[in-house]
Amino acid sequence: MRTRTGPVLVADAGSSSLRLTVFGDGGQVLNEHHSDSPPGEGATEALRQLLKEGPAPTAAGHRIVHGGSELRSHTLLDDAVRARLNRVADLAPLHVPQALTVLDAARNLLPGVPHVACFDTVFHAGLPLAAREYAVPSSWRDNYGLRRYGFHGLSYAWALARTAELLGRRPEQLHLVMVHLGGGCSACAVRDGRSVDTTMGFTPLEGLVMSRRSGSIDPGALTWLLTRKNVSADEIEDVLNHSSGLLALSGTSGDTRDLVRSRAAGDERAALALDVFTHQCRRGIAGMAASLSRLDALVFTGEIGEDQPEVREEVCAGLSLLGLTGGLRPLVAERPEIISEPGARVPVVVVPTGEAQQIDAETRALLDHR
């Protein structure tokens, strides 16, 4: 049940984009702005223009990718919380600093309304110890907070609720593997409505191959580059985050739409990039299924998960071991749908990305219970 909070501004600052949306009490979009450039000095002007067009928000919700070990629930922002956010910014350097730039601009322009920080890590805050802990010395875990945090939680929370509606069951009745495929990619195991495993870890760099991020790589290879080839830590961090993944494998693009077209035209490197990508997706899904006692559905979300039928088909066709098959139906409209054939042993669901809607809902829920 939605609250009568009034218009809510949702700010979603990515590593290379900015989405601002104002939602009404009924979930309708009242105003929006989208830019495909990194948030920076232009964020204040974008916000000012949005606010000038109206309506005036009565609250604001901000997507923050990483909450670290301190911030484990969606939180009303004040100066103390803002200071704590500075301490976790370097855990997700592509995302959190940009989000804080937008957050500060919004607080300056809207000083009289409540601001709420909504964290992607909250969905995974209850990970079992076996899925959470790295096998490193306790001093590293205790002093530095080295553990698996998991990400894409706002997307997963939205997709879980929509999948439960489609299947006619409550979230706490479901065992799912969910896959968020976009610029960043991850898989998540949900048992009885709770995250019990995920592929991303201490940072959003671990796990599946992504558009420009490498995903998991042997840490021994990185220490070898550092100590034997004199590749600097800064260069390694930059390459793994900005020029690896699909872009590195194909040599041309990190966009699966481009790669599907190039593969059809005979580009072998594009074909290799897609093969590696879908192989890693299958490994991630199978690994997540190992944390479940059954598989009620496989759920795709994220831009690639929603818009790239070739990827969905190739992932599912290689997972017959889990009762999945190819032959998926195309997505008919921009709404949650079951795209597997009727009677499929494991339904395949596509849920359009709903991070902004989830932030709106979480912001209203937190303010309603103050």
N, C-alpha and C positions, 0 to 999 in steps of 0.2 A: 504494500500500500504506500503510495507516494505522499509526501508531506506537502503542506501549503507554504513552503519556504519562500516562493516567488522565483523570479528568474535566477538561474545559477550560471555563472561563467565557468567554463571548463577550459583549462590551459594544458595542452599536451605538447611539450617542447621535445622534439626528437634531436638526434645528432645532426640532422640536415633538413629539418622541417619544423614548422610551427602551425599548430591547429588550435584555433580559438573558437569555441562554440558557446552560445547562450541557449540554455534549455528552459522551457516553461514548465509549469507544474505538471502538465500532462505528458512530459517527455518530448514535446514537439520542439524542433529547432526554430528559435526565434531570430537568430542572427549567427553568422559564422565568418571566419577568415581562415584561409589556408595559404601558406607560403612554403615553397620547396627550397628555401635557403636557410642556412643555419640561423637560429635565434641570436641576436646580438643587439647592437644599438637600435636596429629597426623594430625591436619588440615593443618598445614604448610607444612608438608612433602607430604600430598596428593595433595595439590595445586602445590607444586614444581614439583612433578612427572608429573602432568597433563600438566603443562606449558612446561616442558622439551620435552614432546611428541609432542607438537605443535598442531595446529597453534597458533601463539601469539594473544591473545585477544586485540582488540582495545578499548574495554569498558567492564565493569562488572556490573551486576545487582544482588542485594542481597535481598532475601526475609526476611523481618522483620515482625513478626506477629503483633506487637502492636505499633502503632504510638502515643498513648495517645491523649490528647486534643490539643497538640501543632502541631503535624505533621499530616496534613490532606490531603496531596497529595504526590505522588511519588516525591522524592527529590534528587537532585544532592548532593553527600556527600562532605562536607568539615569539617574542625576541629570543627566548631561551631555546625553543625548538629550532628557530632559524640558525642559531649558533651551532646546534648539534648537527644540522644539515651540512655545515661547512666541513665537519669532521668526516663525513662519509662521501664527500664529493669525489675524492680520488679513487673510490672503489668502482665507479662507473664514469670514467672521464669523458666518454662520448656523450653522456646523457645528463648527469646531475648538474654540472656547472651551467649548461644551457638552460635547464629547467629553473635553476635558481635565479638566473638573469631575468627570466620572464616573471617568476614569482615576486622578485623585488619590485619590478616595474608595476605589477598589478597591485601590490600592497601600497605603493606610493600613489597610484591613481585612484585606488578604492580603499582609503584608510578607515572608512567607517563601517565596512562589512566584514563578517568573519571569513577567514581563509583557512582551507583545510588541505593538508598534505596527504595524498593517497599514494600508497607505496605498492609497487609491483611485488615486493618481497613478502607482503603480509599474507598472501594466499598460501605461501609455503612455510609460514612461521612454525607450524606444528609438525614439520618433517620428523619421522622417526630417527632416532640416533643412528641406526644402521645406514640410512640413506643420507644423513646430514654430515657425518664426520669424515674428514680426510685422515688417512693413515700417516700422520706426521706427528712429531713430538708434541706432548701436551703443552709445553711452553709456547709453541707457535700458535696452538689453538686458543690458549687462554690469553696470551699477551697481545696477539695480533688479530684474534677473531677469525682465524682461518677455518672456514666451514662452507658447506654448500648452502647458499641462500635461495637460489632459484629466482626466476624472473617471469615476465609476461603474466603476472598474477591477475592484474585487472582484466586482461583479455580472457584468461581462463575462467575467472569468476562469472563473467558475462556468458561465455560459451556453455558453462556447466548449467546455468539456470535455463538457458534457451533449449539445451538438449533435453533436460528433464521435462520441460513443457512438451516438446515434440514426442517424447517417448511415453508421456502420460504417467510419469513417476516422479517421486520427490528426489532431490539431489542426493539425500543421504541414503537412498536405496541403490545408487548406481556405482558400478565399477567401470571406469572409462580410461582409455588412453586419448589424450588430447594433444594435438600438434599445432603449434603456432608457427606458420611459415610466412615470413616477410623479409624485410631487410635483416632483421635478427630472427633466428629460428631456434625453437626448443620443443621438447616433448615433455609431457607430464602424466603421471599415473594418479588417478583419483579413485580412492576406495571409500565407499560409504560417504561420498560427498566431500572428502578431504584430500588434499595433496599429500601423497605418501612417497613420491619420488619425482625427480625431474632431471633433465640433462644439463641445464646451466648450473653453474656452481658459485664460487666466490665472486666472480664477475660475470657479465653477460658474454664473455669470450669463450667459455667452455661449452662443449657439446657438439651440436650438429654443424655441418658446413653452412655458411651464411652467404649473403650477397657479397660482402667485402671483408668479412671476418673469417678467420681460419677454422673456428671451432677447435675441438680438442687436438692437441699435437703432443707427441712424446716430450715431456719436460727435459729429458736427456738431450734431445736435439737442440733445445734452447740454451742449455748450459754449455753444450759443445760450441755453438755459435759464439757465445760470450767469451769462453776461455780459450778456444783453439783458433777461431777465425777473427777474433777481435771485433765482432759486430756489437755495437753498443746496445745497452738496454733500451735507450730511447728509440733507436732504429727498429729493434725487434718489436717493441710495443706499437710503433706506428705502422709497420708492415702488417702485423697480425690483425690490427683493427681496421686498416684503411685500404690495403691493396692485396688482400688474400682472398680466400673463398672462391666463389664462382668467377669473379673477375680475374683472379690469378690463373685459375685452371683454363679458362677460355681465352684469355688474353685480349678480350674485346668488351665484355659486358658482365655486370653482376645481376642483370635483369633476366629472369627466366623466360620472359616473353621474347626478348631478343634471341636468346639461346635456342628456343624451340624453332624459331624461324631459321636461324643459321644452321641448325642441325638438318632441317629439311632440305636446305640448299647444299648439303654435303660437307659442312664444316666439322671436321673430326674433333677439334678441340672443344667446340661447343657441345658435341655429343659426349665427350669425356666429362666435361663439367657437369652435365645433367646426370650422367651415370653415377658419378661420385656423390652428387647431391642426393639422389633418390636412394642410393645404397646406404648412405649415412642416415637418412630418414627411416628406412626400414630397420636398421640396427637400433636406432633410438626407440622406435615404437616397440620392437620386440623386447628390448631391455626394460621398458616401462611396464610391459605386460607381465614381466616376471614378478612385479610387486603386487599383482592382483590375483585373486582366486578364480576370477572369471572375467570375460570381456563382454560388457553389455553393448558397447558401441565404440567406434573409432571416430573422433571428431576432428575436423580440419577447420582452422580459422587463420586469420592473417591474410595479407594481400595475396600471397601466392596460394595459400590454402583455399581462398575463396575464388580467385580469378584464373587459376591455371589448371584446367582439367587434365592436361597431359601428365602433370606431376602427380596429381591424385591417382590417376589410373596406373601409372608405373609403380607407385609406392604400394598400392593395394594388390596389384597383380603379383607382386613378389612376396606376399605374406600369407600364402595359402596355409602355412603351418598354424596360423592363428585363426583360421576359418574365414579369411578375407579372400575376395576374388576381384578381378577386374570387371569390366562391363558396367561401369557406373553410368548413371544417367546424368545429363548436363544439368547444371543449376539453372532453374527456370527464372527466378527473380532474386532480387537482393534481399532475401529473407532466409531464416533458418530452414533447411530442408534435409530430409533423408534422401540421399541420391543412390543408395544401393537398390537392387531389385527387390520387389516385395518377397517376403519369405527368406531373405538372406540370413544366414546363420549369425552374422555380426553386422548390424546396421552401420552404414557409413553416413555420417552427418556433416554438413557444412554449415557453419555459423558465421555470417559476416562479422568482421571485427567490431567490437562494441566497447572499446576502452573508454571513450568519452562518455557514453551512456552509463557505464559502470561508475565512473568518477562522479557523475551527477547523482546517481543513486546513493553512493557511499557518503557524499557530502551532505545530502539531505538526511540520511539516516543518522549520521553523527550529530548534526545540529538539532534534530528532533529529540535526541536523548540527552542533551546537555542538562 
